[in-house]
Structure formats: structure tokens, C-alpha cells
Amino acid sequence: MKINKRELEELKRKVALGNRILFHQGLADYHGHLSARIPGTRQFLIKPVLAPLGYVTSKDIIIVDIDEYKRVCEENWAKAGKKREVTKLKLPPRETMIHAAIYEARPDVNSVAHTHQPLATAFSVAGVPILPIYNQAAPFAPETPIFPSPRLIYTVQDGLEICQVLGHRTAMLLQGHGVVVVGDSVDYSTVHAVYLERTAYMQWVASCVGKPATMPQKEIDVMKENMIYRSYDAFAYFASLLGGKK
């Protein structure tokens, strides 16, 4: 079902807010991006290339058509690269293929977050999956798969390969590169990018004093379902820490 103009503007506002939350939580700076599928279309919303996440507003958000982007993805990469000045192009990020490929492969996904958050990325460097070791980590069960390359994702083939590794999981690590988190809403993908980093921290500390234990499957199932609804409250909480910018 397609959305009207007012609903589209509200979705733009939500995407901008989610980007600012990722910045405020220390997960992304000017690298990294959060997107949202436009319901009933083969399009999605995303911030422009290299725009600082902490300053993104709804007016900055651009629309990307999946089919058109697949045709021009390598050209877009070339336009945004090798500049010795601040980039002010209204082009999609150079790794927009992450989003385009996942939306095409996963009809259940309505939002994608890609960041270079440090602790989770350190786990990718070590080749250690992040585990469902506490309640908010249940959606990462049974563990985060790891894409075995630090290369940037910008070709159609790159997109196919990351989708094969992600499968039907909620999050994946990109070795030496960053993370990808997906969900059925902007709220879900944003807060689980935050919880992925918190889980990495908790797993690191637990590894220093013993062996991290995953939760029992019964509890994972309960909390995984619960987090679908708690994500909206969590998003509202993280948004409350920012102030009033739209």
C-alpha cells in the first residue's frame, strides 16, 4: 500500500531522526547511513553521501529508486570519490548498494542501518560473532554472521554477496569494516544498532572474566518477539536525548 505525501514527510523525519540517534550514540559520524523503504514502491529514503549524521534533517533526505540505482551504482561511486574538498553532492552514499540489495532480497525488511561502530567492528576483525547473551540481544540469535572482507559495497555483485551472508538474520558484521542491522521499521533497525554495540561491550567484558553464555532458546524466543514492540519505546527514549530538531 502506497503512502501519501504527509506520510512520506513523516517517514523522512523519522529517517533523519534515526541518523541523528546513531550519531549521538557514538556509532557513526559522516560515514554510515540509515534508510527506510517507501511502502508500496521500489524506492527508499536515505541521507546524502558523506553528510554528517549529527546534522541530518528531513529536508536533507533523498529518494533512491532501486532499479535506477543498480544501473548507475558504479558511476555514483566515481562521482563521490577522490575529492579534496567537503562533499556537498545530493547523491546517495557510496555504499547505497547495501540498502538496495537488502530491500530487494528481503521483503520483510523496511529499514537498514550501516555503521562503522567500533566495538562491534572489533569483533568482526577478530572473527568473533556477537551472541544473544542478554535480553536486548535476543534478535541477534543464533549469532551475527560475518562477511569475510573489508571491501566497500557498491556493485550489484557486492550486494548479492552480502545478502547471501546476512540471510534472514537481523544483523551481520563486515570484517574490518562495520555492521549492518535490518528491521521492519526505522525504530527497530536504529535501536538494534545501539544494542548490537552494547552487546559487543557486554560480551567483551564477560570474555575477560569467563565464558559468555547465550540465553536459553525459550528466553531468546520470548525476548525476540518482545523487542519488536519495545523498539518503539526505545527509539522514543533515544530520541528524547537529542532535543527538538526535526
C-alpha positions as CSV (number, residue, x, y, z in Angstrom):
1,M,0.0,0.0,0.0
2,K,1.5,3.3,-1.0
3,I,1.7,6.3,1.4
4,N,0.5,9.8,0.9
5,K,2.7,13.0,0.9
6,R,2.1,13.7,4.6
7,E,3.2,10.1,5.5
8,L,6.2,10.4,3.2
9,E,7.3,13.5,5.0
10,E,6.9,11.8,8.4
11,L,9.0,8.9,7.2
12,K,11.7,11.4,6.1
13,R,11.6,12.9,9.5
14,K,11.9,9.5,11.1
15,V,14.9,8.6,9.0
16,A,16.7,11.9,9.8
17,L,16.0,11.4,13.5
18,G,17.3,7.8,13.3
19,N,20.5,9.0,11.7
20,R,21.0,11.6,14.5
21,I,20.4,8.9,17.1
22,L,23.2,6.8,15.6
23,F,25.5,9.8,15.8
24,H,24.5,10.7,19.3
25,Q,25.2,7.2,20.5
26,G,28.7,7.3,19.0
27,L,28.0,4.7,16.3
28,A,28.5,6.9,13.2
29,D,30.0,10.2,12.1
30,Y,29.8,11.2,8.5
31,H,30.4,7.6,7.4
32,G,27.3,5.4,7.9
33,H,23.7,5.7,7.0
34,L,20.2,4.7,7.9
35,S,17.4,4.2,5.4
36,A,13.7,3.3,5.1
37,R,11.7,1.6,2.4
38,I,8.9,3.7,0.9
39,P,5.9,1.3,1.3
40,G,4.4,0.1,-2.0
41,T,7.3,1.1,-4.1
42,R,10.8,0.0,-5.1
43,Q,12.3,3.2,-3.6
44,F,13.8,4.1,-0.2
45,L,14.9,7.1,1.7
46,I,18.5,7.8,2.7
47,K,20.8,10.7,3.6
48,P,23.2,12.2,1.0
49,V,26.8,10.9,0.6
50,L,29.2,11.9,3.5
51,A,26.7,14.2,5.1
52,P,27.4,14.3,8.9
53,L,24.8,12.3,10.6
54,G,24.5,14.6,13.6
55,Y,23.1,17.4,11.4
56,V,20.8,15.5,9.1
57,T,17.2,16.8,8.9
58,S,14.1,15.7,7.0
59,K,15.0,18.3,4.3
60,D,18.3,16.5,3.6
61,I,16.8,13.1,3.0
62,I,16.7,11.9,-0.7
63,I,14.8,9.2,-2.6
64,V,16.6,6.3,-4.2
65,D,15.0,4.1,-6.9
66,I,16.4,0.6,-6.6
67,D,16.3,-0.2,-10.3
68,E,17.8,3.1,-11.3
69,Y,20.5,2.9,-8.7
70,K,21.5,-0.6,-9.8
71,R,22.1,0.9,-13.3
72,V,24.3,3.8,-12.1
73,C,25.9,2.5,-8.9
74,E,29.4,2.4,-10.2
75,E,29.0,5.8,-11.8
76,N,27.7,7.2,-8.5
77,W,30.8,5.8,-6.7
78,A,33.1,7.6,-9.1
79,K,31.3,10.9,-8.7
80,A,31.6,10.9,-4.9
81,G,35.2,9.8,-4.7
82,K,38.7,11.4,-4.8
83,K,37.5,14.9,-3.8
84,R,39.9,17.2,-1.9
85,E,37.0,19.4,-0.5
86,V,33.9,19.0,1.6
87,T,31.4,16.8,-0.3
88,K,28.1,18.6,-0.8
89,L,26.6,16.4,-3.5
90,K,23.0,15.4,-3.3
91,L,23.9,11.9,-4.3
92,P,23.3,8.7,-2.3
93,P,26.1,7.3,-0.2
94,R,28.7,5.3,-2.0
95,E,27.6,2.1,-0.3
96,T,23.9,2.6,-1.0
97,M,24.1,-0.9,-2.6
98,I,23.9,-2.3,0.9
99,H,20.4,-0.9,1.3
100,A,19.2,-1.5,-2.3
101,A,20.3,-5.2,-2.3
102,I,18.8,-6.0,1.1
103,Y,15.4,-4.4,0.2
104,E,15.3,-6.4,-3.0
105,A,16.2,-9.7,-1.3
106,R,14.2,-9.2,2.0
107,P,10.6,-8.1,1.6
108,D,10.3,-8.3,5.4
109,V,12.9,-5.5,5.8
110,N,11.7,-1.9,5.9
111,S,14.8,-0.2,7.3
112,V,18.6,-0.8,7.0
113,A,21.4,0.7,9.1
114,H,25.1,0.6,8.2
115,T,27.6,2.0,10.6
116,H,31.3,1.6,11.5
117,Q,30.7,1.3,15.2
118,P,34.0,0.5,17.0
119,L,33.3,-2.4,19.4
120,A,31.2,-4.5,17.0
121,T,33.7,-3.8,14.3
122,A,36.5,-5.0,16.5
123,F,34.6,-8.3,16.9
124,S,34.5,-8.6,13.1
125,V,38.3,-8.1,12.9
126,A,38.7,-10.9,15.5
127,G,36.3,-13.1,13.5
128,V,34.1,-13.5,16.6
129,P,30.3,-13.5,16.2
130,I,28.2,-11.4,18.6
131,L,25.9,-13.7,20.6
132,P,22.4,-13.4,22.2
133,I,23.8,-13.1,25.7
134,Y,21.2,-10.7,27.2
135,N,17.6,-9.7,26.7
136,Q,18.1,-6.9,24.1
137,A,20.5,-9.1,22.2
138,A,17.9,-11.8,21.5
139,P,17.2,-10.6,17.9
140,F,20.8,-11.4,17.1
141,A,20.3,-15.1,17.6
142,P,21.8,-17.5,16.9
143,E,24.8,-15.2,16.2
144,T,25.9,-12.5,13.8
145,P,27.3,-13.8,10.6
146,I,30.5,-12.2,9.4
147,F,31.1,-11.0,5.8
148,P,34.7,-12.1,5.2
149,S,36.0,-8.9,3.6
150,P,36.6,-5.2,4.4
151,R,35.9,-4.1,0.9
152,L,33.3,-1.3,0.3
153,I,30.0,-2.5,-1.0
154,Y,29.0,-0.7,-4.2
155,T,28.5,-3.1,-7.1
156,V,25.5,-5.3,-7.8
157,Q,27.7,-8.4,-7.2
158,D,28.8,-6.9,-3.8
159,G,25.1,-6.6,-2.9
160,L,24.3,-10.1,-3.8
161,E,27.2,-11.4,-1.7
162,I,26.3,-9.5,1.5
163,C,22.7,-10.7,1.2
164,Q,23.9,-14.3,1.0
165,V,25.8,-13.9,4.2
166,L,23.0,-11.9,6.0
167,G,20.4,-14.5,5.1
168,H,17.4,-14.0,7.3
169,R,19.3,-12.6,10.3
170,T,18.8,-9.2,12.0
171,A,22.5,-8.1,11.9
172,M,25.8,-9.0,10.4
173,L,29.4,-7.9,10.8
174,L,31.5,-6.8,7.9
175,Q,35.1,-7.9,8.7
176,G,37.2,-4.8,9.4
177,H,34.5,-2.6,8.0
178,G,31.4,-2.2,10.2
179,V,28.0,-3.6,10.7
180,V,24.6,-4.0,9.0
181,V,21.4,-4.1,11.0
182,V,17.9,-4.6,9.5
183,G,14.4,-4.4,10.8
184,D,10.7,-4.0,9.9
185,S,10.9,-0.3,10.9
186,V,13.3,2.6,11.4
187,D,12.7,2.2,15.1
188,Y,13.8,-1.4,15.1
189,S,17.0,-1.0,12.9
190,T,18.1,2.1,14.8
191,V,17.8,0.7,18.3
192,H,19.3,-2.6,17.4
193,A,22.3,-0.9,16.0
194,V,22.6,0.6,19.5
195,Y,22.0,-2.8,21.2
196,L,24.5,-4.5,18.9
197,E,27.2,-2.2,20.2
198,R,26.1,-2.7,23.8
199,T,26.1,-6.5,23.3
200,A,29.6,-6.3,21.9
201,Y,30.7,-4.4,25.0
202,M,29.0,-6.9,27.4
203,Q,30.4,-9.9,25.5
204,W,33.9,-8.4,25.6
205,V,33.7,-7.8,29.4
206,A,32.2,-11.2,30.0
207,S,35.1,-12.7,28.0
208,C,37.6,-11.0,30.3
209,V,36.1,-12.8,33.4
210,G,34.8,-16.0,32.0
211,K,33.0,-17.5,29.0
212,P,29.9,-15.6,27.7
213,A,26.8,-17.8,27.8
214,T,23.9,-17.4,25.3
215,M,20.4,-17.3,26.8
216,P,18.3,-20.4,26.7
217,Q,16.3,-20.7,23.4
218,K,13.0,-20.4,25.2
219,E,14.0,-17.0,26.6
220,I,15.5,-15.9,23.2
221,D,12.2,-16.6,21.5
222,V,10.2,-14.6,24.1
223,M,12.6,-11.6,24.1
224,K,13.0,-11.6,20.3
225,E,9.2,-11.2,20.0
226,N,9.1,-8.7,22.8
227,M,11.7,-6.4,21.2
228,I,9.6,-5.9,18.1
229,Y,7.3,-3.8,20.3
230,R,9.8,-2.4,22.7
231,S,11.8,-0.9,19.8
232,Y,9.3,1.9,19.5
233,D,9.7,2.9,23.2
234,A,13.4,2.5,22.9
235,F,13.5,4.8,19.8
236,A,11.4,7.4,21.6
237,Y,13.8,7.2,24.6
238,F,17.0,7.7,22.4
239,A,15.2,10.5,20.5
240,S,14.4,12.2,23.8
241,L,18.2,12.6,24.5
242,L,18.6,14.8,21.4
243,G,16.4,17.8,21.7
244,G,13.8,19.1,19.3
245,K,15.4,19.3,15.9
246,K,13.2,17.7,13.1
